[in-house]
Amino acid sequence: MAISRRRFLDTLASTGFAASSLPFGGLATAAAPPRIDADRLRREIEALSAFGRPDGGTFADGVSRVAYSDADIAGRRYVMDLMREIGLTPRIDPAGNIFASRPGEDAGLRPILFGSHVDSVPQGGNFDGDLGSLSAIEAIRALRVANLITRHPLELVVWAHEEGGTFPNGLNGSRAVAGQLVAGELDQIYKGLRKRDGIRHIGGDPDRIEGARRQRGSFHAYVELHIEQGGTLDKQGIPIGIVEGIVSISRFQATVTGFANHAGTTVMADRQDALLAASELVVAVHEEVTRLPGRQVGTVGRLDVTPNAANVVPGQAILIIELRDLSEARLTAIGDAIRGRAKAIAAATRTTIDIVATGHYGPALATPSVQEAIERAAGGLGLAHVRLPSGAGHDAQMAATLGPMGMIFVPSVGGVSHSPKELTTWEHCARGADVLLQTVLELDRAALSL
């Protein structure tokens, strides 16, 4: 028979145990808190890695499970099957997000929402998003094994198209839920695929995209486990990071238009070389971002050249520029400086450069009470922890616009991510999953406010 969270705590008290006093790998008694199965978590992460793996490759070769691809669909099908195995019924919202709910003791309480994503960047790793999604499933499984019913309903989520490595903006599924889609973005095209068709391909309904939107206060709290994707925890030897906030991100598409002409007969002085102008713009982005001291970063991570032939002067080049910093004012100033440099480059190369904003995600601060719940969970497991900012964007920053939010980080070996060499040790994966589970239980008894 399943027991409630209240009865579980009463049992702990009557036997002299407190959830906060049990060390990592604590006593295997009936009164001990539920724990995840580390071996099963590893097997499921390794199994998910097969979807989008290079032909003939291994786990170490990473994955290209880009949003809306066949590999993405296969990976999503795999995680939905895992949800069914633990008695959940997955559902897909109009944006393509996957949700599954577990009833709580009090149906009138708002759910605790937790999860991550399973899509990847091209040639990415096996932990970014995957760890948080599969750990969320494993947490529900652990509660089921322990016959423990929380007071609040629990809601898993696997967000659709978190990564922005294909279409020019990311956080697509969570932005739909937060009501922050950009006008006209469903008609964006990547390699011949219109975004609305991609959403339909994974089971969403772009014609009803507004139906994905949730109201502020619709959940008790949101918590997400993720690899750090930076090197702070790994360098300091600290197993758990508690995120203080997520940086602001601005993305732009720069279209450089020149004139395509014969590479052998067009003299240098007569050329309107779009790639030359684009190359100068890439350097300008670097120079403007590094002009002032600070943590701000800027990247040109994508460049499409037309006609992309060895014997043709490039007629067009399209760049995606991304800027990140905790300061909105600094991002605006850098963006203005880049536009000024682009105007000068266009005049010097006899090209035109059109820069259009394609996405902006404001900074998101983690809710103090959720951070404290994570600290209690990590401390109860005897795990050292530290607070730190997130330089990467996450669906959590969209969730933060709707309710209390927190994030748990585990170390990335060498700070490497968005690469096949991305690695988090299995021990750290298990520790992070256990902290996620205990955080959910902490949030279940915590009074939170927006």
N, C-alpha and C positions, 0 to 999 in steps of 0.2 A: 504494500500500500504506500502511495506517495505521501510524504510529510510536508507540512508547510514550512516556510522559512522561520516562522515564529516558534514552532515546535522544535525545529532543528537547533535554534539558539538556546531554547530552554534545556534541551538535552546536553548541549555543551556545558552550560552553567552547572547542571546537576552533577556532571561527572568531573567538574573542576577544571575543564579546559576553556580557553578563550580563543576565538579565531585569530586574534592578533598575536597570540603567544606561540603559535605553532611555527617551527622553522621550515625552510624549504626541505622537502623530502621527509616531512614530519611523521608522527606516529600513525601507524595503520590501524586505527581503531574505528568502531562504529560511530564515534563522536567526532572524528576528524573531518575537516572540511573536504568537499569533493575536489578531486584533482583530475587533470587531463591525462590522457594516455599518450606519453611522449613518443612511443614507438609507432602508434597508429597515426599520429600527426605527421611524423616523418614519411610514412608510407603514402599518405594521401597527398602530401606536397610533391613527392616524387612521381606519383601517378598523374597528377595534374600537369606536370612538366612535359608529358608525352604529347600534349596537344599544342602544336606550334613548334615542336622541336625540329631542328634541321634534319633533312633526310640522312639517315645513317649516323646521326649524332647521339650523344649521351646527355645525361643530366647536366654535365659540366659545360655543354655547348650552348646553354641558355635556351631562350624561347622567343618566337615572334608570333605572339597571340594578339595581333592588333584588333582593335574594335571592329565588329561587324564582319570579321573574316570567318571562314569555315572553322578555323582553329578556335576562334572565340566562341562560336556556337557549340563546338564539341566540349570545350572547357566548362561552359555554362551548364551544359547538359550533365556533365559529371558532378558538379557541385549540387545541382538540383536532385540528382539521384542520392547523394549523400544526405541531403535534407530529408528525403522520403524514408531513408533507412532509419532515421531517428524519430519517425512518426510525425514529421512536419509536412505541410502541403505548400510547396512553393507557388508563388503567383508572380506574374510579370506585369508591371505597370505600363502605361502608355509610352514612357521614355525608355523602356527596356530594362529597368532595374528589377532585380529579383528580390522579393520579400518572402519571409516565412515567419509565422507567429506561433508562440507557445503560450497557452493560457496561464494566467496567474491566479493566485488565491482570491484576489479582488478584481473582478472584471471592470470595475469603475475607475481603476487607476490607469494612468497613462503608461504606455510601454517603455521599457528600456531598449533603445535601439543600438545595435552594434554590428560591425562587419567591415568590409573593405571592397576591393575590386579584384578581378582576375584577368582583365585585359592587360597587355604589355605594350611597351614601345617596340619598334622593330629591333631585333637582335638584343633583346633585354634579358633580364635574369629571372630566376625562379622563386624569388622571395617577395619582391615588390608587389604588394596587394594580396598575393596568394596566402602569405602567412596570416594576415588578419582575417581573411575570409574563412579559411579552413580552421583557424583557431576558434572562431565564433561558432562554427558547427560543432567542433570538439567540446566547447564549453557547454553547449546544450546537451550533448551526449553525456557528459559527465554528470550533469544534474539529473538526467534521466536514469543513469545507472544508480545514482544515490537516492532515487525516488524522492527528490527534493523539488517542491513547488515554491517558487518565489511569490511574494505578495503581488508585485507588478507583473503584467504580461511581459514577455520577452519577444523582441522582434529582430530577426536577422535581416541583413541587407547585403547584397552583392551589387554594388553600383555599376551601371553600364558606362563604358567609354570614359573612364577616369583619365587615362593618358591622352595627351594632345599631340602625339607623334605623327598623326595622320592628318586629320582636319586641323585647321589653324587654332582651335581652342580645345581645352580639356574640361574635366569635371562635368561632362555633358549630362549624365543622368542625375547627379546631385543638383546641378544648376536648374534642371527642369523641376525638381522637387521644391527647390527654393524660389521658383518663379523668376529666375535670372537668365533665361535664354536670350540671346541677342537676336534682334529682328532680322528675319531673312536667313538665319543660319541653317535652317533645315534644308535649304537649297544649295548649301556649299557642296562642292564636288571634290573628291579625292580619287585619283586614278580611275576616273569614269563612274564612280559610285556617288550618288547623291545621298546626303546624310539621312534624309527622311526614308530613303529606301533601305539604308543600313539599319535604321531603327526597326523598320518593318521586318527585316531579315532575321533579327534576333527575337522576334515575338512581340515587339512594341506596336503602338498604334499612333504614328505621327499626326494623324488627323484629329486625334483626341489628346494632344500633348499637354494641354492645360489640365487634363484630368490627373496628371502626375503630381501636380502641386499640392503641398501639404501646408497646413496653417501653422503659424507660430504657436508654440505651446502644445503641439500635437504629440510630443513624446516627453517622458520624464527626464531623460538624458541620452546623449549620444556618446559612445566611446569607441575608439578605433585603435587596434594594435597594428603597428607598422615597423618595418626596419627603418633605422635612422636615415640611411642614404647619405650620411656624412660620417666623419671620422672621430667625432668628439668622444662618444662612449667607448669606442674601441681603443683609442689612445689612452684614456683615463682608466681603463679596466673596470668600468662600471656597467653592470648588466641591465639596468633599467633606467630609461629616460622618461621624464614627465614633461610633456610639451607645455610651454608657457603661451605660445602663440605661433601663428603661421604667417609668413610674409605675404605682402601684397605682390601680385603678379600682373604685369601689363604685356599684352602681345600685339604686334603690328604685322601687317603684310605690306612689304614694299615691292611694288611692281616697277621694274626698270625697263623702259622701252627705247630701243635703238633702231637699227635698220639691218636686217639680215642681207648679207651680200657675199660674193665669191671671195674666199680667203686668199686665192692666188692673184686675183686681178685688182682687188681693191687696195690702193696704196694706204699706208698708215695714216696719212694726214686726212684722208677722206672717210675714215671709218667712224661709225656711230656704234661702238661696241658696248652692248648692254652688260656683258659679263665684266668688262673692265670697270665700268661704273659701279657695278654691284660689288666688285672686289674692294674698291675704294670705300664703299659704304660699310662693308664689314669691318675694315680697319677703323673707320670713323666711330662705329659703335663701341669698339674696344677702347678707343682713346677717350671718348666722352664718359664711359662708365668708370674708367680708372683715373679720371682727372682729379677727383677729390678722394681723400681717405674715407674708409667706411666699409661696411659689409655688403654694399650693393653689388649686384652681378648683372651682366648682360651677355646674351648669347644669340648668335645667328646659327641655328642648328639645322636649317633646311634651306636648300638652294635648288631651284628648278630652272634649267636653261633650255631655251628654244632657239633653233631647232636641235641643238645638242649634237652637232656633227663636226667632225674634225676639220672639214674643209669649208665651213661656213662661218662667217663673222656672226656671233650671237646677236639675234634680233630682240630677244626678251630674256629677262631674268627675274624670278620671283623669290624673295627672301622672307623668312619668318624671323622677326626680331622679338626677343623676349627679355624683359627687364624685371628684376626682383629686388625688393627691399622692404623693411618694415615701415619706412617713411613714404607716404603717398606723395608728399611735396617733393621729395628728392626724385622719385620716379617721373613726376611731371616735368621737372627741370631737365632731367637727362633726355626725356623724350623730345622736348622742345629743342634742345641742343642738337640732337640727331637730325631733326627735320631741317634745321638751319644748314648743317653740313651737307645734307642730301641736295638741297637747292644749289649749293655751290658746286657740288660734284656733277650735277646734271648740266649746269651751264658749261663747265670745263670739258665735258665729254660729248656735248651736243646730243644728250639723251633727255628723256623725261623720267622723273621718279615720283611715283604716287604712293604715299604712305597712308594706310588706312588702319585704324584701330580695330582689331578683331576680337578682343576679349580683355576684360579687366576684372580681377578678383581682389577685393579689398582685404586688408590684414584681418585676421581673426584671432582674438584672444581666448585662450581656454578659460573655462569657468573655474574660479578658485575652489568651490566646493567639490567639483569633479576632480581637480588636481589633488585635493586632500584625500579623496576616496582612493585614488590610485596610490598615493603615498602610504595609506593605511594598509592597502592590499600588499604592496611590495614589502613593507616593514613586517607584516604578519608572516610573510614567507621567508624572512631573514635576508632579503635581497637589498644590497646597496642601491641607491637611486639618486638622481640629480635632476634638477629642472634645467631646461634648455629650450631655445627657440627652434622652429622648423624652417629650414631654408627651402624645402620642397613644398609644393602645393598638394593638398589632400581634399578629399570630399568632406572632411571634417569642417573645413572653413565654410562650406555651404550649410552644413548642419548647424553651425554656430549662429546662423541668421535666424534659426527656428527655435532653438532651445539650448540648454546647458550642454557644453561640449568638452571632451577631454581626449587626449591621445597618449598612448604608451609607445615608447620607442625601445627597440633592442638593437644591439650593436651591429653595424655593417663592417665586416672585416676590411681594413684598409680604407674605409669610407667609399668603397666602389659601389655604384648602382647604375641602373639603365645600361647594363653591360652583361654579357654572358658570364663575366668573372664576379658578378655580384654574389656575396656569400655571407650568410649568418650561420653560426654554428648550431647544430641540432640542440645542444644544451640551452643556448640562448633562446632558440625558438620555443622550447618547452617552458622555459621560465617566463617568457613573455605571455604565452597562452595561459599559464597558471595565474599570472597577475591579472590578465583580462577577466578570467573567471571570478577571481576574488573581488575584482573591482565591481563587476556586475552585482555580486552579493552585497557589497558595501553600498552601492547606489540603491539597492532594493530597500534598504532601511534608512536612507538619507533623505532629509527634506531639502529640496533644491529649489532655486528660484531662477527665473530668466534673467 
